[in-house]
Amino acid sequence: MDGKYVEVLIIGCGPAGATASLALSKHNIAHVLLDKAVFPRDKVCGDSFSYKGISVLQQIDPELLPRFFAEYPYSPIYGLHVSSPENPGIDFTFTPDAFSGIAPGFIAKRVDFDYFLYKYVKEKGATVHEGVVVKEIKRESDGLSVSYMKNGILSTYRCKVLIAADGNKGICRQLLEKKRQKQQDLVALRGYFQGIDNPAPDKLIELHFVKDILPGYLWIFPLPNGGANVGLGIDPSGQKSDQPLREVFQHQIEQHPLFSERFRHAQLVGPIKGWSLPVHATIKEFCADRVLYTGDAAQLVNPLTGEGLGQAILSGYMAAEAVVKAVRSQSFGKSFFHAHYAQPLWKKLRKEILMSRSAVKFMEKYPKLFGLIGKKLYNSPTFYRFAADLADNKPQLANLLRPSFYWKVWKNK
């Protein structure tokens, strides 16, 4: 193979790729990152970071998040406000980390957070080439060769293993799996607003499951200085109307009783932007010979909430840990990465993803019953406690096997 050699090549320097880089740097594994963007760059997203990702970053480097919080604006998040067709709104609180003192969630613009990560990985010793276009990925007998164009110059890296962190419909899948079956993604819109009236109680994010767009939802995530990330997530295949999604979004915030008064004086800052949410995670597509897929490239977005950042950070870390084992044992086959990456990752995410898929199908098939459940959530303390534990990543699933649980919920106890 011709070209420069590096042990590990990471394509994508977003949260998944940057996390993988930080983990590899801790183990002194030589690696290089390639990214098509030039930082800082905007990334259309809900900007919501959950404890799933926070805990991983704290484990890798306890100094990372405190430094980010000191340098960039953010909003700490301690809970969730949820409404549904029969539930005007109910609040859940999350448990803070008693050891780090860091909030269990936070909202920060991706343009800031990703730029911070980009600088941080370079500070820790990684080489990053930005503004590149990957042109070819070839399998060789002893590794991979990746050719890319930058400033009109074609260059090539040779590597033993590739971590694909290049997002949904990324170049790695396109070049390595040209016959891959296409699947329908969810679609989301995001706009930044200033001056929304009557925000939810302090330090809560809002998820509103609105009747007209079920199983979709509208979110309002608070940003510093009175700003908010406001968006709409929806399955286009399940919509009864052909109305453009931007019109659906505008109609909801201007006409729906939950939002019309709150947005009466709000100002849109910048354009409304859209993106796709890959929600078709399956363990067999997490890896291949010498290749590990992470984040959106592995279709890890939660189909119910639209969360993808936590999964991206987690998968980036777990991919790096698997690569460390692969380098030490010089084992780079699919079976090795299936055992040391795909299976452990799926074990961590399987319950959440499958439960979320079931919830989405339930809302699609039984919207009226979903409304009744929302009403019970509002009226039954027992059901509220169950849902609160679920939201706080402490699900008491054994309750679902106890007849007394259903009796208390039915009786609003």
C-alpha positions as CSV (number, residue, x, y, z in Angstrom):
1,M,0.0,0.0,0.0
2,D,1.2,3.5,-0.8
3,G,0.8,6.6,1.3
4,K,1.4,7.7,4.9
5,Y,0.8,5.1,7.5
6,V,-1.1,5.5,10.8
7,E,-2.4,2.7,13.1
8,V,-6.0,4.1,13.3
9,L,-7.9,6.5,11.0
10,I,-11.0,8.2,12.2
11,I,-13.3,9.8,9.6
12,G,-15.4,12.5,11.3
13,C,-14.4,14.8,14.1
14,G,-17.9,15.3,15.7
15,P,-18.7,14.0,19.2
16,A,-18.3,10.3,18.2
17,G,-15.0,10.7,16.4
18,A,-13.6,13.2,18.9
19,T,-14.5,10.9,21.8
20,A,-12.8,8.0,20.1
21,S,-9.7,10.2,19.6
22,L,-9.6,11.2,23.2
23,A,-9.9,7.5,24.3
24,L,-7.1,6.4,21.9
25,S,-4.9,9.2,23.1
26,K,-5.2,8.0,26.6
27,H,-3.8,4.6,25.4
28,N,-1.1,6.3,23.3
29,I,-2.5,4.8,20.1
30,A,-1.4,6.8,17.0
31,H,-4.3,8.0,15.0
32,V,-5.5,10.7,12.5
33,L,-8.9,12.3,12.1
34,L,-10.3,13.5,8.7
35,D,-13.4,15.8,8.5
36,K,-15.0,17.4,5.5
37,A,-16.0,20.5,7.4
38,V,-13.8,23.4,8.5
39,F,-14.3,24.2,12.2
40,P,-16.1,26.0,13.7
41,R,-19.1,24.9,11.8
42,D,-22.8,24.6,12.7
43,K,-24.4,21.2,13.1
44,V,-28.2,21.0,13.0
45,C,-29.2,19.3,16.2
46,G,-31.3,19.6,19.3
47,D,-28.2,20.5,21.2
48,S,-29.2,18.4,24.2
49,F,-26.6,16.4,26.1
50,S,-27.8,13.7,28.4
51,Y,-26.0,11.9,31.2
52,K,-25.3,9.0,28.9
53,G,-22.7,11.1,27.1
54,I,-21.7,13.2,30.1
55,S,-20.7,10.2,32.1
56,V,-18.5,8.9,29.3
57,L,-16.7,12.2,28.9
58,Q,-16.2,12.4,32.6
59,Q,-14.7,8.9,32.6
60,I,-12.3,9.8,29.8
61,D,-11.2,13.2,31.1
62,P,-12.7,14.8,34.1
63,E,-11.3,18.2,33.1
64,L,-13.0,18.3,29.7
65,L,-16.6,19.4,30.6
66,P,-15.5,21.9,33.3
67,R,-13.3,23.6,30.8
68,F,-16.1,23.7,28.2
69,F,-18.5,25.2,30.7
70,A,-15.9,27.9,31.6
71,E,-15.3,28.9,28.0
72,Y,-18.7,28.6,26.3
73,P,-22.4,29.4,27.1
74,Y,-24.6,26.5,28.2
75,S,-27.7,25.7,30.2
76,P,-27.6,23.0,32.8
77,I,-30.6,20.7,32.7
78,Y,-32.1,18.9,35.7
79,G,-35.3,17.5,34.3
80,L,-38.0,17.1,31.7
81,H,-41.4,18.6,31.1
82,V,-43.7,16.4,29.0
83,S,-47.1,17.0,27.5
84,S,-49.4,14.8,25.5
85,P,-52.9,15.2,24.0
86,E,-54.7,14.4,27.3
87,N,-51.9,15.7,29.6
88,P,-51.3,19.5,29.8
89,G,-47.8,18.9,31.1
90,I,-45.9,17.1,33.9
91,D,-42.4,17.5,35.2
92,F,-39.7,14.9,35.8
93,T,-36.4,15.6,37.6
94,F,-33.1,13.9,37.0
95,T,-30.6,12.8,39.6
96,P,-27.4,14.9,39.6
97,D,-24.0,13.2,39.7
98,A,-23.1,13.3,43.4
99,F,-19.4,12.9,42.7
100,S,-18.7,15.4,39.9
101,G,-21.2,18.1,40.8
102,I,-22.1,18.3,37.1
103,A,-25.7,18.6,36.1
104,P,-27.3,15.4,34.6
105,G,-27.8,17.2,31.3
106,F,-27.0,20.4,29.5
107,I,-27.9,22.4,26.4
108,A,-25.1,23.9,24.3
109,K,-25.0,24.8,20.6
110,R,-23.1,22.2,18.6
111,V,-21.2,24.9,16.8
112,D,-19.6,25.6,20.2
113,F,-19.3,22.1,21.6
114,D,-17.9,20.5,18.4
115,Y,-15.4,23.3,18.0
116,F,-14.3,22.9,21.6
117,L,-13.8,19.1,21.0
118,Y,-11.9,19.7,17.8
119,K,-9.4,22.0,19.6
120,Y,-9.3,19.6,22.6
121,V,-8.3,16.5,20.6
122,K,-5.5,18.4,18.9
123,E,-4.4,19.6,22.3
124,K,-4.2,16.0,23.4
125,G,-1.9,15.1,20.5
126,A,-4.2,14.1,17.7
127,T,-3.7,15.1,14.1
128,V,-6.8,16.5,12.4
129,H,-7.2,17.3,8.7
130,E,-10.3,19.4,8.1
131,G,-11.9,20.5,4.9
132,V,-11.1,17.2,3.1
133,V,-13.1,15.2,0.7
134,V,-12.7,11.4,1.0
135,K,-12.5,10.0,-2.6
136,E,-11.7,6.4,-2.1
137,I,-11.5,3.7,0.6
138,K,-9.8,0.5,-0.6
139,R,-9.3,-2.8,1.3
140,E,-5.8,-4.2,1.1
141,S,-4.3,-7.4,2.3
142,D,-2.9,-5.8,5.5
143,G,-5.3,-2.9,6.1
144,L,-7.1,-0.1,4.4
145,S,-6.1,2.9,2.2
146,V,-8.1,6.1,2.3
147,S,-7.5,8.7,-0.4
148,Y,-8.7,12.3,0.1
149,M,-8.6,15.6,-1.6
150,K,-7.6,18.8,0.1
151,N,-6.9,22.1,-1.6
152,G,-6.7,20.3,-4.9
153,I,-4.1,17.9,-3.7
154,L,-4.8,14.1,-3.5
155,S,-3.3,12.4,-0.4
156,T,-3.6,8.9,1.0
157,Y,-3.4,7.3,4.4
158,R,-2.9,3.7,5.1
159,C,-4.3,2.2,8.3
160,K,-4.9,-1.0,10.2
161,V,-8.4,0.0,11.2
162,L,-11.0,2.7,10.4
163,I,-13.5,4.3,12.8
164,A,-16.4,5.7,10.8
165,A,-17.8,8.7,12.6
166,D,-19.0,10.5,9.6
167,G,-22.7,10.7,10.3
168,N,-25.8,9.5,8.6
169,K,-25.3,8.7,4.9
170,G,-21.6,9.2,5.5
171,I,-18.9,8.5,2.9
172,C,-17.7,5.4,4.7
173,R,-21.0,3.5,4.1
174,Q,-21.2,4.9,0.6
175,L,-17.8,3.6,-0.4
176,L,-17.7,0.4,1.5
177,E,-21.3,-0.8,1.2
178,K,-22.6,0.4,-2.1
179,K,-25.5,-2.1,-2.2
180,R,-26.8,-1.2,1.3
181,Q,-30.6,-1.1,1.5
182,K,-32.1,2.4,1.9
183,Q,-34.4,3.0,4.9
184,Q,-36.7,5.8,5.8
185,D,-35.3,8.1,8.4
186,L,-37.1,10.4,10.7
187,V,-36.9,14.1,9.8
188,A,-36.4,17.0,12.1
189,L,-36.3,20.8,11.9
190,R,-34.5,23.2,14.2
191,G,-34.8,26.9,14.8
192,Y,-33.2,29.2,17.3
193,F,-35.6,31.6,19.0
194,Q,-35.3,34.5,21.5
195,G,-38.0,35.8,23.8
196,I,-40.4,32.8,24.2
197,D,-42.9,33.6,27.0
198,N,-43.7,31.3,29.9
199,P,-40.8,28.9,29.7
200,A,-41.1,25.6,31.6
201,P,-39.8,25.6,35.2
202,D,-36.2,26.5,35.4
203,K,-33.6,24.0,34.0
204,L,-36.1,21.7,32.3
205,I,-36.2,20.6,28.7
206,E,-39.7,20.3,27.0
207,L,-41.1,17.5,24.9
208,H,-44.6,18.0,23.5
209,F,-46.3,15.0,21.9
210,V,-48.9,16.9,19.8
211,K,-52.0,15.1,18.5
212,D,-51.7,16.3,14.9
213,I,-48.1,15.1,14.5
214,L,-48.1,11.8,16.5
215,P,-45.8,9.9,16.9
216,G,-43.8,13.0,16.3
217,Y,-43.1,15.7,18.9
218,L,-42.1,19.3,19.3
219,W,-39.3,20.3,21.6
220,I,-38.2,23.5,23.4
221,F,-34.7,23.4,24.9
222,P,-33.6,26.4,26.9
223,L,-30.4,28.2,26.0
224,P,-28.6,31.0,28.0
225,N,-29.8,34.6,27.9
226,G,-33.5,33.8,27.0
227,G,-32.8,31.8,23.9
228,A,-34.1,28.4,23.0
229,N,-33.5,25.6,20.5
230,V,-37.0,24.8,19.2
231,G,-37.7,21.9,16.8
232,L,-40.0,19.3,15.4
233,G,-39.2,15.6,14.9
234,I,-41.5,13.5,12.7
235,D,-41.8,10.3,10.7
236,P,-42.7,11.6,7.2
237,S,-44.1,8.2,6.2
238,G,-46.7,8.3,8.9
239,Q,-48.1,11.8,8.1
240,K,-51.6,12.1,6.7
241,S,-50.9,15.5,5.1
242,D,-48.6,16.4,2.3
243,Q,-48.0,19.8,3.9
244,P,-44.3,20.8,3.9
245,L,-42.7,20.2,7.2
246,R,-41.7,23.8,7.7
247,E,-45.4,24.8,7.4
248,V,-46.3,22.1,9.9
249,F,-43.7,23.5,12.3
250,Q,-44.9,27.1,11.8
251,H,-48.6,26.1,12.2
252,Q,-47.9,24.4,15.5
253,I,-46.0,27.3,17.1
254,E,-48.4,29.9,15.8
255,Q,-51.8,28.1,16.2
256,H,-51.6,25.4,18.8
257,P,-53.0,26.5,22.2
258,L,-49.8,25.2,24.0
259,F,-47.5,27.5,22.0
260,S,-49.3,30.3,20.2
261,E,-49.3,32.8,23.2
262,R,-45.7,31.8,24.1
263,F,-44.4,32.5,20.6
264,R,-46.4,35.6,20.0
265,H,-43.4,37.9,20.7
266,A,-40.6,35.4,20.0
267,Q,-38.0,36.2,17.3
268,L,-36.5,33.6,15.0
269,V,-32.7,34.0,15.0
270,G,-31.3,32.7,11.7
271,P,-33.0,30.2,9.3
272,I,-34.9,27.0,10.2
273,K,-32.8,24.1,9.2
274,G,-33.7,20.4,8.7
275,W,-31.8,17.1,9.0
276,S,-32.5,13.4,9.1
277,L,-32.5,11.1,12.1
278,P,-31.2,7.6,11.5
279,V,-33.1,5.3,13.8
280,H,-32.6,1.8,12.3
281,A,-29.8,0.5,14.5
282,T,-29.1,-3.2,14.1
283,I,-26.1,-5.0,15.6
284,K,-25.0,-6.6,12.4
285,E,-24.3,-3.2,10.9
286,F,-22.1,-1.8,13.7
287,C,-18.8,-3.3,12.3
288,A,-17.1,-5.0,9.4
289,D,-13.5,-6.2,8.8
290,R,-11.3,-3.4,10.0
291,V,-14.2,-1.0,10.3
292,L,-16.3,0.2,13.2
293,Y,-19.4,2.4,12.7
294,T,-20.3,4.9,15.5
295,G,-23.0,7.5,16.2
296,D,-25.3,8.4,13.4
297,A,-23.2,6.2,11.0
298,A,-24.4,3.3,13.1
299,Q,-28.1,4.5,13.1
300,L,-28.1,4.9,16.9
301,V,-30.6,7.8,17.2
302,N,-33.4,7.1,19.7
303,P,-36.6,6.8,17.6
304,L,-38.8,8.2,20.4
305,T,-36.9,11.2,21.7
306,G,-34.6,11.8,18.8
307,E,-31.5,11.8,21.1
308,G,-28.3,10.9,19.3
309,L,-25.5,12.7,21.1
310,G,-25.3,10.4,24.0
311,Q,-25.2,7.4,21.8
312,A,-22.5,9.0,19.6
313,I,-20.2,9.7,22.5
314,L,-20.8,6.3,24.0
315,S,-20.2,4.4,20.7
316,G,-17.1,6.5,20.0
317,Y,-15.6,5.5,23.4
318,M,-16.5,1.8,23.0
319,A,-15.2,1.7,19.5
320,A,-11.8,3.1,20.7
321,E,-11.7,0.6,23.5
322,A,-12.3,-2.2,21.1
323,V,-9.6,-0.8,18.8
324,V,-7.1,-0.7,21.7
325,K,-7.7,-4.5,22.2
326,A,-7.4,-5.1,18.5
327,V,-4.1,-3.3,18.2
328,R,-2.7,-5.2,21.2
329,S,-3.8,-8.6,19.8
330,Q,-3.4,-7.7,16.1
331,S,-6.9,-9.0,15.5
332,F,-9.0,-6.8,13.1
333,G,-11.6,-9.1,11.7
334,K,-15.4,-8.6,11.9
335,S,-15.8,-11.4,14.3
336,F,-13.3,-9.7,16.7
337,F,-15.1,-6.4,16.5
338,H,-18.5,-8.0,16.8
339,A,-17.5,-9.6,20.1
340,H,-15.6,-6.6,21.5
341,Y,-17.7,-3.7,20.1
342,A,-21.0,-4.6,18.5
343,Q,-22.2,-6.9,21.2
344,P,-21.2,-4.7,24.2
345,L,-22.7,-1.6,22.5
346,W,-26.0,-3.3,21.7
347,K,-26.2,-4.7,25.2
348,K,-26.0,-1.1,26.6
349,L,-28.5,0.4,24.1
350,R,-30.8,-2.5,23.2
351,K,-33.4,-2.1,25.9
352,E,-33.7,1.7,25.3
353,I,-33.9,1.4,21.5
354,L,-36.4,-1.5,21.5
355,M,-38.7,0.1,24.1
356,S,-38.6,3.4,22.2
357,R,-39.5,1.6,18.9
358,S,-42.4,-0.1,20.6
359,A,-43.6,3.2,22.1
360,V,-43.5,4.8,18.6
361,K,-45.5,2.0,17.0
362,F,-48.0,2.2,19.9
363,M,-48.5,5.9,19.3
364,E,-49.0,5.3,15.6
365,K,-51.5,2.5,16.1
366,Y,-53.4,3.6,19.2
367,P,-53.2,7.4,19.4
368,K,-56.3,7.6,21.6
369,L,-55.0,5.1,24.0
370,F,-51.7,7.0,24.2
371,G,-53.8,10.0,25.2
372,L,-55.4,8.0,28.0
373,I,-51.9,6.9,29.2
374,G,-50.9,10.6,29.3
375,K,-54.0,11.3,31.4
376,K,-53.1,8.5,33.8
377,L,-49.6,9.8,34.0
378,Y,-51.0,13.1,35.1
379,N,-53.5,11.6,37.7
380,S,-51.7,8.5,39.1
381,P,-48.8,9.0,41.5
382,T,-47.8,5.3,41.0
383,F,-47.6,5.7,37.2
384,Y,-45.8,9.0,37.6
385,R,-43.1,7.5,39.8
386,F,-42.6,4.6,37.3
387,A,-42.3,7.1,34.4
388,A,-40.0,9.3,36.5
389,D,-37.6,6.4,37.2
390,L,-37.7,5.5,33.5
391,A,-36.8,9.1,32.5
392,D,-34.0,9.1,35.0
393,N,-32.5,6.0,33.5
394,K,-33.5,3.9,36.5
395,P,-36.4,1.8,35.1
396,Q,-38.3,-0.4,37.6
397,L,-39.5,-2.8,34.9
398,A,-40.4,-5.4,37.4
399,N,-43.5,-3.3,38.2
400,L,-44.9,-4.3,34.8
401,L,-45.2,-7.9,36.1
402,R,-47.1,-7.0,39.2
403,P,-51.0,-6.9,39.0
404,S,-51.0,-4.4,41.9
405,F,-49.1,-1.9,39.8
406,Y,-51.9,-1.8,37.2
407,W,-54.6,-1.7,39.8
408,K,-53.0,1.4,41.4
409,V,-52.6,3.1,38.0
410,W,-56.3,2.4,37.1
411,K,-57.5,3.7,40.4
412,N,-55.3,6.8,40.1
413,K,-53.3,5.9,43.2
